Structures are given as structure tokens and as C-alpha cells.
């Protein structure tokens, strides 16, 4: 299981990349999918991973250990 700090940092990086795709690739057209939709998906995945890392760090402070 990954450490909470790793999940938080990976989630934040994924969210920022998704946000950049969402904001700056509206005019880019590729045949299969739009990069703005990929950005939204990356933002969602990054947000979930970020929240999971925060949850892990809070649960570790309360005396629970991950195995």
C-alpha cells in the first residue's frame, strides 16, 4: 500500500495536469476523444487519489496502522 504522502503528491500532480488540459486544450482536436474531457477525467482521478491520501494520513494519526 502506498504511503499517504505519495498518494497526496500523485493526486495533486494528476489534478494539476488535468486542470491544465481542461483549460488550455479547447482548440486541439484529435479524432478519438477531446483533451478537455481527458482533463476532466484526470481531475476526477487526481481528486479521488488526493482525498484518499488525506484519509490515510488522518486514519494513521488516530492510531490505526495500515497493513
PDB file of N, CA, C and O in Angstrom:
ATOM      1  N   UNK A   1       0.853  -1.183   0.000  1.00  0.00           N
ATOM      2  CA  UNK A   1       0.000   0.000   0.000  1.00  0.00           C
ATOM      3  C   UNK A   1       0.894   1.240   0.000  1.00  0.00           C
ATOM      4  O   UNK A   1       1.896   1.290   0.712  1.00  0.00           O
ATOM      5  N   UNK A   2       0.532   2.217  -0.786  1.00  0.00           N
ATOM      6  CA  UNK A   2       1.329   3.431  -0.919  1.00  0.00           C
ATOM      7  C   UNK A   2       1.179   4.313   0.321  1.00  0.00           C
ATOM      8  O   UNK A   2       0.159   4.284   1.009  1.00  0.00           O
ATOM      9  N   UNK A   3       2.220   5.094   0.582  1.00  0.00           N
ATOM     10  CA  UNK A   3       2.177   5.982   1.732  1.00  0.00           C
ATOM     11  C   UNK A   3       1.217   7.141   1.460  1.00  0.00           C
ATOM     12  O   UNK A   3       0.959   7.485   0.307  1.00  0.00           O
ATOM     13  N   UNK A   4       0.698   7.732   2.520  1.00  0.00           N
ATOM     14  CA  UNK A   4      -0.227   8.863   2.326  1.00  0.00           C
ATOM     15  C   UNK A   4       0.410  10.037   1.587  1.00  0.00           C
ATOM     16  O   UNK A   4      -0.244  10.686   0.770  1.00  0.00           O
ATOM     17  N   UNK A   5       1.672  10.310   1.868  1.00  0.00           N
ATOM     18  CA  UNK A   5       2.337  11.432   1.198  1.00  0.00           C
ATOM     19  C   UNK A   5       2.450  11.184  -0.301  1.00  0.00           C
ATOM     20  O   UNK A   5       2.302  12.106  -1.103  1.00  0.00           O
ATOM     21  N   UNK A   6       2.711   9.942  -0.672  1.00  0.00           N
ATOM     22  CA  UNK A   6       2.817   9.607  -2.095  1.00  0.00           C
ATOM     23  C   UNK A   6       1.461   9.772  -2.782  1.00  0.00           C
ATOM     24  O   UNK A   6       1.389  10.307  -3.888  1.00  0.00           O
ATOM     25  N   UNK A   7       0.389   9.316  -2.137  1.00  0.00           N
ATOM     26  CA  UNK A   7      -0.942   9.464  -2.722  1.00  0.00           C
ATOM     27  C   UNK A   7      -1.335  10.934  -2.856  1.00  0.00           C
ATOM     28  O   UNK A   7      -1.925  11.334  -3.860  1.00  0.00           O
ATOM     29  N   UNK A   8      -1.010  11.729  -1.852  1.00  0.00           N
ATOM     30  CA  UNK A   8      -1.353  13.154  -1.902  1.00  0.00           C
ATOM     31  C   UNK A   8      -0.585  13.837  -3.033  1.00  0.00           C
ATOM     32  O   UNK A   8      -1.160  14.606  -3.803  1.00  0.00           O
ATOM     33  N   UNK A   9       0.712  13.554  -3.131  1.00  0.00           N
ATOM     34  CA  UNK A   9       1.503  14.221  -4.169  1.00  0.00           C
ATOM     35  C   UNK A   9       1.096  13.759  -5.576  1.00  0.00           C
ATOM     36  O   UNK A   9       0.984  14.581  -6.485  1.00  0.00           O
ATOM     37  N   UNK A  10       0.875  12.460  -5.758  1.00  0.00           N
ATOM     38  CA  UNK A  10       0.443  11.978  -7.074  1.00  0.00           C
ATOM     39  C   UNK A  10      -0.935  12.507  -7.436  1.00  0.00           C
ATOM     40  O   UNK A  10      -1.180  12.856  -8.591  1.00  0.00           O
ATOM     41  N   UNK A  11      -1.834  12.571  -6.469  1.00  0.00           N
ATOM     42  CA  UNK A  11      -3.165  13.110  -6.725  1.00  0.00           C
ATOM     43  C   UNK A  11      -3.123  14.582  -7.099  1.00  0.00           C
ATOM     44  O   UNK A  11      -3.848  15.022  -7.992  1.00  0.00           O
ATOM     45  N   UNK A  12      -2.271  15.346  -6.415  1.00  0.00           N
ATOM     46  CA  UNK A  12      -2.155  16.773  -6.719  1.00  0.00           C
ATOM     47  C   UNK A  12      -1.569  16.990  -8.111  1.00  0.00           C
ATOM     48  O   UNK A  12      -2.034  17.852  -8.857  1.00  0.00           O
ATOM     49  N   UNK A  13      -0.547  16.208  -8.459  1.00  0.00           N
ATOM     50  CA  UNK A  13       0.059  16.333  -9.784  1.00  0.00           C
ATOM     51  C   UNK A  13      -0.942  15.955 -10.873  1.00  0.00           C
ATOM     52  O   UNK A  13      -1.049  16.640 -11.891  1.00  0.00           O
ATOM     53  N   UNK A  14      -1.667  14.874 -10.658  1.00  0.00           N
ATOM     54  CA  UNK A  14      -2.663  14.437 -11.640  1.00  0.00           C
ATOM     55  C   UNK A  14      -3.768  15.483 -11.792  1.00  0.00           C
ATOM     56  O   UNK A  14      -4.228  15.743 -12.904  1.00  0.00           O
ATOM     57  N   UNK A  15      -4.189  16.075 -10.695  1.00  0.00           N
ATOM     58  CA  UNK A  15      -5.226  17.099 -10.740  1.00  0.00           C
ATOM     59  C   UNK A  15      -4.746  18.325 -11.508  1.00  0.00           C
ATOM     60  O   UNK A  15      -5.492  18.886 -12.311  1.00  0.00           O
ATOM     61  N   UNK A  16      -3.504  18.744 -11.266  1.00  0.00           N
ATOM     62  CA  UNK A  16      -2.966  19.931 -11.941  1.00  0.00           C
ATOM     63  C   UNK A  16      -2.817  19.685 -13.447  1.00  0.00           C
ATOM     64  O   UNK A  16      -3.126  20.564 -14.252  1.00  0.00           O
ATOM     65  N   UNK A  17      -2.346  18.496 -13.826  1.00  0.00           N
ATOM     66  CA  UNK A  17      -2.232  18.175 -15.251  1.00  0.00           C
ATOM     67  C   UNK A  17      -3.615  18.156 -15.898  1.00  0.00           C
ATOM     68  O   UNK A  17      -3.789  18.665 -17.006  1.00  0.00           O
ATOM     69  N   UNK A  18      -4.594  17.573 -15.215  1.00  0.00           N
ATOM     70  CA  UNK A  18      -5.953  17.558 -15.738  1.00  0.00           C
ATOM     71  C   UNK A  18      -6.533  18.954 -15.870  1.00  0.00           C
ATOM     72  O   UNK A  18      -7.228  19.256 -16.841  1.00  0.00           O
ATOM     73  N   UNK A  19      -6.249  19.799 -14.898  1.00  0.00           N
ATOM     74  CA  UNK A  19      -6.728  21.179 -14.958  1.00  0.00           C
ATOM     75  C   UNK A  19      -6.099  21.925 -16.129  1.00  0.00           C
ATOM     76  O   UNK A  19      -6.775  22.689 -16.817  1.00  0.00           O
ATOM     77  N   UNK A  20      -4.810  21.706 -16.354  1.00  0.00           N
ATOM     78  CA  UNK A  20      -4.141  22.347 -17.488  1.00  0.00           C
ATOM     79  C   UNK A  20      -4.740  21.865 -18.812  1.00  0.00           C
ATOM     80  O   UNK A  20      -4.961  22.665 -19.721  1.00  0.00           O
ATOM     81  N   UNK A  21      -4.998  20.575 -18.920  1.00  0.00           N
ATOM     82  CA  UNK A  21      -5.628  20.065 -20.141  1.00  0.00           C
ATOM     83  C   UNK A  21      -7.015  20.664 -20.329  1.00  0.00           C
ATOM     84  O   UNK A  21      -7.398  21.022 -21.442  1.00  0.00           O
ATOM     85  N   UNK A  22      -7.751  20.769 -19.254  1.00  0.00           N
ATOM     86  CA  UNK A  22      -9.117  21.305 -19.329  1.00  0.00           C
ATOM     87  C   UNK A  22      -9.126  22.769 -19.755  1.00  0.00           C
ATOM     88  O   UNK A  22      -9.984  23.195 -20.528  1.00  0.00           O
ATOM     89  N   UNK A  23      -8.170  23.529 -19.249  1.00  0.00           N
ATOM     90  CA  UNK A  23      -8.179  24.964 -19.512  1.00  0.00           C
ATOM     91  C   UNK A  23      -7.547  25.356 -20.844  1.00  0.00           C
ATOM     92  O   UNK A  23      -7.984  26.322 -21.470  1.00  0.00           O
ATOM     93  N   UNK A  24      -6.521  24.620 -21.289  1.00  0.00           N
ATOM     94  CA  UNK A  24      -5.724  25.110 -22.405  1.00  0.00           C
ATOM     95  C   UNK A  24      -5.815  24.291 -23.682  1.00  0.00           C
ATOM     96  O   UNK A  24      -5.101  24.594 -24.637  1.00  0.00           O
ATOM     97  N   UNK A  25      -6.655  23.273 -23.743  1.00  0.00           N
ATOM     98  CA  UNK A  25      -6.697  22.451 -24.959  1.00  0.00           C
ATOM     99  C   UNK A  25      -8.061  22.442 -25.629  1.00  0.00           C
ATOM    100  O   UNK A  25      -8.442  21.441 -26.236  1.00  0.00           O
ATOM    101  N   UNK A  26      -8.791  23.520 -25.533  1.00  0.00           N
ATOM    102  CA  UNK A  26     -10.117  23.572 -26.151  1.00  0.00           C
ATOM    103  C   UNK A  26     -10.047  23.570 -27.670  1.00  0.00           C
ATOM    104  O   UNK A  26     -10.947  23.050 -28.330  1.00  0.00           O
ATOM    105  N   UNK A  27      -8.989  24.146 -28.234  1.00  0.00           N
ATOM    106  CA  UNK A  27      -8.879  24.249 -29.688  1.00  0.00           C
ATOM    107  C   UNK A  27      -8.172  23.060 -30.330  1.00  0.00           C
ATOM    108  O   UNK A  27      -8.078  22.990 -31.556  1.00  0.00           O
ATOM    109  N   UNK A  28      -7.678  22.134 -29.531  1.00  0.00           N
ATOM    110  CA  UNK A  28      -6.963  20.977 -30.062  1.00  0.00           C
ATOM    111  C   UNK A  28      -7.973  19.880 -30.358  1.00  0.00           C
ATOM    112  O   UNK A  28      -8.732  19.476 -29.477  1.00  0.00           O
ATOM    113  N   UNK A  29      -7.985  19.404 -31.575  1.00  0.00           N
ATOM    114  CA  UNK A  29      -8.928  18.361 -31.976  1.00  0.00           C
ATOM    115  C   UNK A  29      -8.155  17.131 -32.431  1.00  0.00           C
ATOM    116  O   UNK A  29      -7.339  17.199 -33.350  1.00  0.00           O
ATOM    117  N   UNK A  30      -8.423  16.020 -31.783  1.00  0.00           N
ATOM    118  CA  UNK A  30      -7.868  14.740 -32.207  1.00  0.00           C
ATOM    119  C   UNK A  30      -9.041  13.816 -32.504  1.00  0.00           C
ATOM    120  O   UNK A  30     -10.127  14.028 -31.965  1.00  0.00           O
ATOM    121  N   UNK A  31      -8.862  12.800 -33.342  1.00  0.00           N
ATOM    122  CA  UNK A  31     -10.017  12.043 -33.849  1.00  0.00           C
ATOM    123  C   UNK A  31     -10.803  11.229 -32.818  1.00  0.00           C
ATOM    124  O   UNK A  31     -12.016  11.082 -32.965  1.00  0.00           O
ATOM    125  N   UNK A  32     -10.165  10.709 -31.805  1.00  0.00           N
ATOM    126  CA  UNK A  32     -10.844   9.737 -30.947  1.00  0.00           C
ATOM    127  C   UNK A  32     -11.588  10.392 -29.784  1.00  0.00           C
ATOM    128  O   UNK A  32     -12.740  10.050 -29.518  1.00  0.00           O
ATOM    129  N   UNK A  33     -10.949  11.316 -29.098  1.00  0.00           N
ATOM    130  CA  UNK A  33     -11.554  11.951 -27.927  1.00  0.00           C
ATOM    131  C   UNK A  33     -11.021  13.369 -27.808  1.00  0.00           C
ATOM    132  O   UNK A  33     -10.035  13.719 -28.456  1.00  0.00           O
ATOM    133  N   UNK A  34     -11.660  14.180 -26.992  1.00  0.00           N
ATOM    134  CA  UNK A  34     -11.200  15.555 -26.798  1.00  0.00           C
ATOM    135  C   UNK A  34     -10.336  15.631 -25.551  1.00  0.00           C
ATOM    136  O   UNK A  34     -10.589  14.947 -24.560  1.00  0.00           O
ATOM    137  N   UNK A  35      -9.324  16.463 -25.614  1.00  0.00           N
ATOM    138  CA  UNK A  35      -8.400  16.578 -24.486  1.00  0.00           C
ATOM    139  C   UNK A  35      -9.043  17.257 -23.286  1.00  0.00           C
ATOM    140  O   UNK A  35      -8.595  17.056 -22.157  1.00  0.00           O
ATOM    141  N   UNK A  36     -10.081  18.055 -23.503  1.00  0.00           N
ATOM    142  CA  UNK A  36     -10.760  18.662 -22.369  1.00  0.00           C
ATOM    143  C   UNK A  36     -11.472  17.603 -21.537  1.00  0.00           C
ATOM    144  O   UNK A  36     -11.509  17.703 -20.311  1.00  0.00           O
ATOM    145  N   UNK A  37     -12.037  16.590 -22.190  1.00  0.00           N
ATOM    146  CA  UNK A  37     -12.677  15.505 -21.449  1.00  0.00           C
ATOM    147  C   UNK A  37     -11.648  14.651 -20.722  1.00  0.00           C
ATOM    148  O   UNK A  37     -11.898  14.179 -19.613  1.00  0.00           O
ATOM    149  N   UNK A  38     -10.491  14.455 -21.346  1.00  0.00           N
ATOM    150  CA  UNK A  38      -9.407  13.737 -20.670  1.00  0.00           C
ATOM    151  C   UNK A  38      -8.971  14.526 -19.435  1.00  0.00           C
ATOM    152  O   UNK A  38      -8.674  13.941 -18.394  1.00  0.00           O
ATOM    153  N   UNK A  39      -8.934  15.838 -19.551  1.00  0.00           N
ATOM    154  CA  UNK A  39      -8.586  16.682 -18.410  1.00  0.00           C
ATOM    155  C   UNK A  39      -9.566  16.539 -17.265  1.00  0.00           C
ATOM    156  O   UNK A  39      -9.164  16.500 -16.102  1.00  0.00           O
ATOM    157  N   UNK A  40     -10.841  16.461 -17.580  1.00  0.00           N
ATOM    158  CA  UNK A  40     -11.856  16.291 -16.533  1.00  0.00           C
ATOM    159  C   UNK A  40     -11.682  14.943 -15.838  1.00  0.00           C
ATOM    160  O   UNK A  40     -11.790  14.849 -14.616  1.00  0.00           O
ATOM    161  N   UNK A  41     -11.413  13.907 -16.619  1.00  0.00           N
ATOM    162  CA  UNK A  41     -11.206  12.578 -16.036  1.00  0.00           C
ATOM    163  C   UNK A  41      -9.965  12.572 -15.145  1.00  0.00           C
ATOM    164  O   UNK A  41      -9.995  12.014 -14.048  1.00  0.00           O
ATOM    165  N   UNK A  42      -8.875  13.187 -15.609  1.00  0.00           N
ATOM    166  CA  UNK A  42      -7.668  13.259 -14.783  1.00  0.00           C
ATOM    167  C   UNK A  42      -7.901  14.057 -13.508  1.00  0.00           C
ATOM    168  O   UNK A  42      -7.365  13.715 -12.454  1.00  0.00           O
ATOM    169  N   UNK A  43      -8.697  15.120 -13.597  1.00  0.00           N
ATOM    170  CA  UNK A  43      -9.012  15.888 -12.400  1.00  0.00           C
ATOM    171  C   UNK A  43      -9.796  15.050 -11.402  1.00  0.00           C
ATOM    172  O   UNK A  43      -9.561  15.133 -10.197  1.00  0.00           O
ATOM    173  N   UNK A  44     -10.725  14.247 -11.898  1.00  0.00           N
ATOM    174  CA  UNK A  44     -11.513  13.392 -11.006  1.00  0.00           C
ATOM    175  C   UNK A  44     -10.633  12.327 -10.350  1.00  0.00           C
ATOM    176  O   UNK A  44     -10.719  12.102  -9.143  1.00  0.00           O
ATOM    177  N   UNK A  45      -9.794  11.680 -11.145  1.00  0.00           N
ATOM    178  CA  UNK A  45      -8.912  10.653 -10.591  1.00  0.00           C
ATOM    179  C   UNK A  45      -7.926  11.271  -9.598  1.00  0.00           C
ATOM    180  O   UNK A  45      -7.685  10.709  -8.530  1.00  0.00           O
ATOM    181  N   UNK A  46      -7.364  12.412  -9.944  1.00  0.00           N
ATOM    182  CA  UNK A  46      -6.442  13.095  -9.042  1.00  0.00           C
ATOM    183  C   UNK A  46      -7.115  13.524  -7.752  1.00  0.00           C
ATOM    184  O   UNK A  46      -6.529  13.413  -6.675  1.00  0.00           O
ATOM    185  N   UNK A  47      -8.336  14.012  -7.855  1.00  0.00           N
ATOM    186  CA  UNK A  47      -9.067  14.412  -6.650  1.00  0.00           C
ATOM    187  C   UNK A  47      -9.368  13.237  -5.743  1.00  0.00           C
ATOM    188  O   UNK A  47      -9.263  13.349  -4.522  1.00  0.00           O
ATOM    189  N   UNK A  48      -9.739  12.119  -6.324  1.00  0.00           N
ATOM    190  CA  UNK A  48     -10.013  10.920  -5.525  1.00  0.00           C
ATOM    191  C   UNK A  48      -8.743  10.438  -4.840  1.00  0.00           C
ATOM    192  O   UNK A  48      -8.759  10.089  -3.660  1.00  0.00           O
ATOM    193  N   UNK A  49      -7.648  10.420  -5.585  1.00  0.00           N
ATOM    194  CA  UNK A  49      -6.387   9.973  -5.002  1.00  0.00           C
ATOM    195  C   UNK A  49      -5.913  10.938  -3.916  1.00  0.00           C
ATOM    196  O   UNK A  49      -5.364  10.507  -2.903  1.00  0.00           O
ATOM    197  N   UNK A  50      -6.115  12.205  -4.114  1.00  0.00           N
ATOM    198  CA  UNK A  50      -5.759  13.204  -3.119  1.00  0.00           C
ATOM    199  C   UNK A  50      -6.572  13.015  -1.847  1.00  0.00           C
ATOM    200  O   UNK A  50      -6.028  13.049  -0.743  1.00  0.00           O
ATOM    201  N   UNK A  51      -7.856  12.819  -2.002  1.00  0.00           N
ATOM    202  CA  UNK A  51      -8.711  12.600  -0.831  1.00  0.00           C
ATOM    203  C   UNK A  51      -8.362  11.301  -0.108  1.00  0.00           C
ATOM    204  O   UNK A  51      -8.422  11.237   1.120  1.00  0.00           O
ATOM    205  N   UNK A  52      -7.998  10.269  -0.866  1.00  0.00           N
ATOM    206  CA  UNK A  52      -7.619   9.007  -0.245  1.00  0.00           C
ATOM    207  C   UNK A  52      -6.316   9.158   0.545  1.00  0.00           C
ATOM    208  O   UNK A  52      -6.173   8.568   1.616  1.00  0.00           O
ATOM    209  N   UNK A  53      -5.374   9.934   0.032  1.00  0.00           N
ATOM    210  CA  UNK A  53      -4.140  10.188   0.765  1.00  0.00           C
ATOM    211  C   UNK A  53      -4.389  10.947   2.049  1.00  0.00           C
ATOM    212  O   UNK A  53      -3.775  10.656   3.076  1.00  0.00           O
ATOM    213  N   UNK A  54      -5.288  11.923   2.001  1.00  0.00           N
ATOM    214  CA  UNK A  54      -5.653  12.661   3.215  1.00  0.00           C
ATOM    215  C   UNK A  54      -6.341  11.731   4.209  1.00  0.00           C
ATOM    216  O   UNK A  54      -6.078  11.797   5.410  1.00  0.00           O
ATOM    217  N   UNK A  55      -7.218  10.871   3.713  1.00  0.00           N
ATOM    218  CA  UNK A  55      -7.887   9.895   4.581  1.00  0.00           C
ATOM    219  C   UNK A  55      -6.873   8.962   5.246  1.00  0.00           C
ATOM    220  O   UNK A  55      -6.983   8.664   6.435  1.00  0.00           O
ATOM    221  N   UNK A  56      -5.888   8.507   4.475  1.00  0.00           N
ATOM    222  CA  UNK A  56      -4.861   7.634   5.036  1.00  0.00           C
ATOM    223  C   UNK A  56      -4.074   8.338   6.126  1.00  0.00           C
ATOM    224  O   UNK A  56      -3.803   7.746   7.171  1.00  0.00           O
ATOM    225  N   UNK A  57      -3.706   9.579   5.905  1.00  0.00           N
ATOM    226  CA  UNK A  57      -2.916  10.287   6.903  1.00  0.00           C
ATOM    227  C   UNK A  57      -3.725  10.560   8.163  1.00  0.00           C
ATOM    228  O   UNK A  57      -3.184  10.505   9.267  1.00  0.00           O
ATOM    229  N   UNK A  58      -5.009  10.854   8.013  1.00  0.00           N
ATOM    230  CA  UNK A  58      -5.851  11.093   9.186  1.00  0.00           C
ATOM    231  C   UNK A  58      -6.080   9.791   9.958  1.00  0.00           C
ATOM    232  O   UNK A  58      -6.065   9.788  11.189  1.00  0.00           O
ATOM    233  N   UNK A  59      -6.290   8.692   9.243  1.00  0.00           N
ATOM    234  CA  UNK A  59      -6.527   7.428   9.937  1.00  0.00           C
ATOM    235  C   UNK A  59      -5.256   6.924  10.616  1.00  0.00           C
ATOM    236  O   UNK A  59      -5.339   6.257  11.647  1.00  0.00           O
ATOM    237  N   UNK A  60      -4.080   7.229  10.060  1.00  0.00           N
ATOM    238  CA  UNK A  60      -2.836   6.841  10.717  1.00  0.00           C
ATOM    239  C   UNK A  60      -2.595   7.650  11.975  1.00  0.00           C
ATOM    240  O   UNK A  60      -1.991   7.141  12.919  1.00  0.00           O
ATOM    241  N   UNK A  61      -3.041   8.878  12.018  1.00  0.00           N
ATOM    242  CA  UNK A  61      -2.891   9.699  13.219  1.00  0.00           C
ATOM    243  C   UNK A  61      -3.778   9.208  14.353  1.00  0.00           C
ATOM    244  O   UNK A  61      -3.448   9.389  15.525  1.00  0.00           O
ATOM    245  N   UNK A  62      -4.883   8.596  14.016  1.00  0.00           N
ATOM    246  CA  UNK A  62      -5.807   8.116  15.042  1.00  0.00           C
ATOM    247  C   UNK A  62      -5.409   6.775  15.628  1.00  0.00           C
ATOM    248  O   UNK A  62      -6.187   6.169  16.365  1.00  0.00           O
ATOM    249  N   UNK A  63      -4.207   6.300  15.312  1.00  0.00           N
ATOM    250  CA  UNK A  63      -3.721   5.083  15.923  1.00  0.00           C
ATOM    251  C   UNK A  63      -3.918   3.842  15.088  1.00  0.00           C
ATOM    252  O   UNK A  63      -3.478   2.765  15.487  1.00  0.00           O
ATOM    253  N   UNK A  64      -4.557   3.952  13.955  1.00  0.00           N
ATOM    254  CA  UNK A  64      -4.726   2.788  13.082  1.00  0.00           C
ATOM    255  C   UNK A  64      -3.463   2.629  12.242  1.00  0.00           C
ATOM    256  O   UNK A  64      -2.877   3.613  11.792  1.00  0.00           O
ATOM    257  N   UNK A  65      -3.056   1.398  12.040  1.00  0.00           N
ATOM    258  CA  UNK A  65      -1.902   1.154  11.190  1.00  0.00           C
ATOM    259  C   UNK A  65      -2.364   0.415   9.955  1.00  0.00           C
ATOM    260  O   UNK A  65      -3.258  -0.430  10.015  1.00  0.00           O
ATOM    261  N   UNK A  66      -1.751   0.738   8.843  1.00  0.00           N
ATOM    262  CA  UNK A  66      -2.100   0.038   7.606  1.00  0.00           C
ATOM    263  C   UNK A  66      -1.234  -1.193   7.479  1.00  0.00           C
ATOM    264  O   UNK A  66      -0.060  -1.182   7.851  1.00  0.00           O
ATOM    265  N   UNK A  67      -1.820  -2.262   6.949  1.00  0.00           N
ATOM    266  CA  UNK A  67      -1.048  -3.487   6.796  1.00  0.00           C
ATOM    267  C   UNK A  67      -0.921  -3.878   5.359  1.00  0.00           C
ATOM    268  O   UNK A  67      -0.297  -4.893   5.048  1.00  0.00           O
TER     269      UNK A  67
END
